[in-house]
Amino acid sequence: MTDTPPNWVLIEAAKRCDWAPGKTLAQMRGHIHNSGAFRALCDMIYKYEQPPVDRKLLCAQAAVTGALIELDASRFPKKECIWDCCVRAIELWEEGFGK
């Protein structure tokens, strides 16, 4: 990788280096040019790992999938299926799903 890596790569590399959570992205970008080890770690993360998925998206997908799997007319009636899926997604978020 010749350019500065995406933010998610910098954040993941900083976590693995046990850096303070208050370190800014600008400081991390500075380490890319100053530290060969940090640069190599960022390269490996970028090459072999997937970017994190938004927890909100995971909750919404789980709620819709649950509605389709259950096929329970009493819990997910046709008219209100979208509403129930939205409520279930919020419930999953509050329960900590995907953390």
C-alpha positions in Angstrom: 0.0 0.0 0.0 1.5 3.3 -1.0 -1.2 5.7 0.2 -2.4 6.4 3.6 -4.7 3.5 4.6 -8.4 4.0 5.4 -9.4 5.2 8.8 -10.7 1.8 9.9 -7.3 0.3 9.3 -5.6 3.0 11.4 -8.0 2.6 14.2 -7.6 -1.2 14.2 -3.8 -1.0 14.1 -3.9 1.5 17.0 -6.1 -0.9 19.1 -3.6 -3.6 18.5 -0.7 -1.4 19.6 -2.6 -0.5 22.8 -2.5 3.2 22.1 -4.5 5.6 24.1 -8.1 6.0 22.8 -7.5 9.7 22.6 -5.0 9.4 19.8 -6.3 11.3 16.7 -6.3 10.0 13.2 -3.8 12.7 12.3 -1.3 11.4 14.8 -1.9 7.8 13.5 -1.2 9.1 9.9 2.0 10.6 11.2 3.1 7.2 12.6 2.5 5.6 9.1 5.5 7.7 7.8 7.7 7.4 10.9 7.3 3.8 12.0 8.0 0.9 9.7 6.4 -1.6 12.1 3.2 0.4 12.3 3.1 0.7 8.5 3.6 -3.1 8.2 0.8 -3.7 10.7 -1.5 -1.4 8.7 -0.6 -3.1 5.5 -1.4 -6.6 6.9 -4.7 -5.4 8.3 -5.7 -3.8 5.0 -4.7 -6.8 3.0 -6.1 -9.7 5.1 -9.1 -8.3 7.0 -12.5 -7.0 6.1 -13.7 -3.5 7.2 -16.0 -3.6 10.2 -19.8 -3.7 9.6 -22.0 -1.1 11.2 -23.9 -2.5 14.2 -27.1 -0.8 13.1 -27.0 -2.7 9.8 -26.4 -6.0 11.6 -29.4 -5.4 13.8 -31.6 -4.5 10.9 -30.5 -7.6 9.0 -31.1 -9.8 12.0 -34.6 -8.4 12.5 -35.6 -8.9 8.9 -34.1 -12.4 8.8 -35.9 -13.3 12.0 -39.1 -12.1 10.5 -38.6 -14.2 7.5 -37.5 -17.3 9.4 -40.3 -17.1 12.0 -43.1 -16.7 9.4 -45.3 -16.2 12.5 -48.4 -14.4 11.4 -49.2 -13.3 14.9 -45.8 -11.7 15.5 -45.3 -10.3 12.0 -48.6 -9.7 10.3 -48.3 -8.6 6.7 -49.5 -5.0 7.3 -47.2 -4.3 10.2 -44.2 -6.4 9.3 -42.1 -3.4 8.6 -43.0 -1.7 11.9 -42.3 -4.9 13.8 -39.0 -5.4 12.1 -38.0 -1.8 13.0 -39.0 -2.3 16.6 -37.1 -5.6 16.7 -34.0 -4.0 15.2 -34.1 -1.4 18.0 -34.5 -4.1 20.6 -31.5 -5.9 19.3 -29.4 -2.7 19.4 -30.4 -2.1 23.0 -29.6 -5.7 23.9 -26.0 -5.2 22.5 -26.3 -7.4 19.5 -23.2 -7.3 17.3 -20.8 -5.9 19.9 
